[in-house]
Amino acid sequence: MLFDIYKNKKVFISGHTGFKGSWLSLWLNYIGAKVYGYSLQPNTTPNHFEIINLQDKLAQNYFADINDLKKLEEAMIESDPEIIFHLAAQPLVRYSYKNPLETFQTNAMGTFNILNCARKLKNLKAIVIITTDKVYENKEWLWGYREDESLGGYDPYSASKACAEIITNSMRQSFFNIDVFGKSHGVLVASARAGNVIGGGDWSQDRLIPDIIKAASENSLAIIRNPKSTRPWQHVLEPLRGYLMLGERLLLEQKEFATSFNFGPNNEGDLSVEDVLKLASLFWDKISYQVQVDLNTSHEANLLMLDISKARKMLNWTPILNSSLSVEWTIKWYREFYENKITLTSKQLENYMEKL
């Protein structure tokens, strides 16, 4: 079975109530892992965590803040994991302008807290820190950013995630150095940077798909701010497979994988917002939108693409859903949820695994 290495493994996931975290937790449960989740309670209604009854599938559920060092340390020691996936974050660019302190505390210091607490775990073998494509200093290039490009961050969210990468590298060099792996420690640390992720079960504010879905469910028009912005759109299961493949290599003690990896779509997946909307409207006729360019809106990058050559070459990871299929799966998930009260998460996961 694919990812057999995770069977009966204790896996600690921070941010398991979030969009990506809930999909990853379900996938790990599906392949036989013992999942320990640590996160704030879901902050939207509806939310994917409750829809898929994830709490019933966990070995242990912790509702707590990543910034609560005492609770985090207690949960991590009690869970005693062999691998950690760190996804807990404040994930929204526009929110970060209104709440920069919370954003930096959660994304930068939250990452430090995970890595520092990890030093006290006796059976830990691997840590995968999840960041974002927005960690790069954005130069509005026509080509994709590689893992060794300069880190940056115009807005507080992007900068906080770049800080998380710097913290990860510092902690790896200082306490989990591969040169002394197997001697003074036994933990390998990697980071994963993914582009714009879409899929069923996301109701976050100020994200394209949730915004148009909310409008469709209310029979209203979605307002679109930046129709020409280009992003590396990919279905949520694509980067999650990358995270699992990366974690697998770390568990196998392959030191060369203790580094950073990009996970994004093929070049054809780099679509403008308008392209995505046109695709989405093909799969649910309730989707309609209006473009209102707001010149006073907070800064967001217009052109952002990832180079995924490293993941292709080293991990043998490559996207298997093209952009049209990614949008189709996403919109069908929401259409079935709103029109027929059907949740397609497990079915889509199984369909995806059949393609591997």
ABEGO torsion letter per residue (X at the ends): XBGAAABGBBBBBBGAABAAAAAAAAAAAAAGBBBBBBBBBBABOBBAAAAAGAAAABABBBBBBAABAAAAAAAAAAAGBABBBBABBBABAAAAAABAAAAAAAAAAAAAAAAAAAAABAABABBBBBBBAAABBBAGBABBBBAABBBBEABAAAAAAAAAAAAAAAAAAAAABAAABGAABABBBBBBBBBBBBEBGBABBGBAAAAAAAAAAAGBBBBBABAABBBBBBBAAAAAAAAAAAAAAAAAGBAAABBBBBBBBBAAABBBAAAAAAAAAAABAABBBBBBBBAABBBBBABBBBBAAAAAAAAGBBBABBAAAAAAAAAAAAAAAAAAGBBAAAAAAAAAAAAX
